Amino acid sequence: MSHRPRIAYMPSDSRVHGLYPLLKLGWLLWGSLAVFAVHSPWLVLAVLALVWLALRLAGISLRRDVRGLRLIVSMAAFLFALQALFMQKGTVLCHLWPLGPGYLPVTQAGLRSGVYVGGRFLAIILLSYLFVMTTEPGRLAYALMRVGLPYRYGFALITALRLAPIFEAESNTVYQAQLARGVRYDVRHPRRIWTIMRQLLLPLLVSALSRVDALAVSMEGRCFGKYPTRTYRKGVDFTRRDAGVLLFLLLAFVALVAYVVARVET
C-alpha cells in the first residue's frame, strides 16, 4: 500500500490552483490575522465557510485528502468544550448537572468563546492545508523571485518544500523495514526509546545525506550560483482574474486595519 504524505501539493487545473501564488499567500496571511484580531465567532465561521468553499472549488475532499482530520476536529472540539465549561460569564443557558442547585453551567458567553477559540484553531489549520495543497512550490518560488527574492533562496525554498514529503515517505519506509526485521516500537522504557530513535533516525540521516550529496554534485555540474541572474523554464502570469482577486484582498486588508484602529481608539 502506497504511503501518501500528510500534506503536500495536489496537482489540478481548478481556479484555486490557477490563482497567482502570492495572492493565495496574501489570503492566508489575511485569514490568520483576521481570526485573531476580530474577536467574533461569526467572522471565524465565515472564514471556515470560505475555506470549505475554496476546498470544494479546488476539488479537495476533507475526508479523503486532509490527513489527520479527526485529530484536528478533536482538538477543536476540546478547545470548544474547555471554553464552554469554564467561561462562567453571561447568561446561564443550562446546567450539565441539573440535580440540586445545578452544577457545570453553560453560559452564552461560554458558547461564543468556545466557537471563537475552537473555530480559530480549525480555521488556521485548514487555511494552511488549503495553501499548501493548492500551491505548486515552483510557482511560489518563481513568484517570490519576481518580487525581488534572490534565486538562491528561491531554490532553497523549492528544495525544502519538495524534500519534506520525500523524507516523510522514507521515514515510513524505514519504519516498516525495521518492523520486518523484528524491531519493537511498543516498548516504553526510556533506554529503549533512545535505541528506537537511533534505529529509525540513523538510516534516515544516511539517506538524507546521500540525497544532499547527489544534489550538490548536480548543482556544481550546472554552475549553480555563478551568475547573478538566471532564466526560468516556466513562468507565472498575472491575469485579469488575479487583478480582481487582488482588489478584494486589498479591500479586506483595509477593512481589517480600520477595524483594529477603531478598536484601539475606543
C-alpha positions, 0 to 999 in steps of 0.5 A: 500500500502506497504511503501518501504524505500528510500534506503536500501539493495536489496537482489540478487545473481548478481556479484555486490552483490557477490563482497567482501564488502570492495572492493565495499567500496574501489570503492566508496571511489575511485569514490568520490575522483576521481570526485573531484580531476580530474577536467574533465567532461569526467572522471565524465561521465565515472564514471556515465557510470560505475555506470549505468553499475554496476546498470544494472549488479546488476539488479537495475532499476533507475526508479523503485528502486532509490527513489527520482530520479527526485529530484536528476536529478533536482538538477543536472540539476540546478547545470548544468544550474547555471554553464552554465549561469554564467561561462562567460569564453571561447568561446561564443557558443550562446546567450539565448537572441539573440535580440540586442547585445545578452544577457545570453551567453553560453560559452564552458567553461560554458558547461564543468563546468556545466557537471563537477559540475552537473555530480559530484553531480549525480555521488556521489549520485548514487555511494552511492545508488549503495553501499548501495543497493548492500551491505548486512550490515552483510557482511560489518560488518563481513568484517570490523571485519576481518580487525581488527574492534572490534565486538562491533562496528561491531554490532553497525554498523549492528544495525544502518544500519538495524534500519534506514529503520525500523524507516523510515517505522514507521515514515510513519506509524505514519504519516498516523495514525495521518492523520486518526485521523484528524491531519493537516500537511498543516498548516504553522504557526510556533506554529503549526509546533512545535505541528506537530513535537511533534505529529509525533516525540513523538510516534516515540521516544516511539517506538524507545525506546521500540525497544532499550529496547527489544534489550538490554534485548536480548543482556544481555540474550546472554552475549553480550560483555563478551568475547573478541572474538566471532564466526560468523554464516556466513562468507565472502570469498575472491575469485579469482574474488575479487583478480582481482577486487582488482588489478584494484582498486589498479591500479586506486588508483595509477593512481589517486595519480600520477595524483594529484602529477603531478598536484601539481608539475606543 
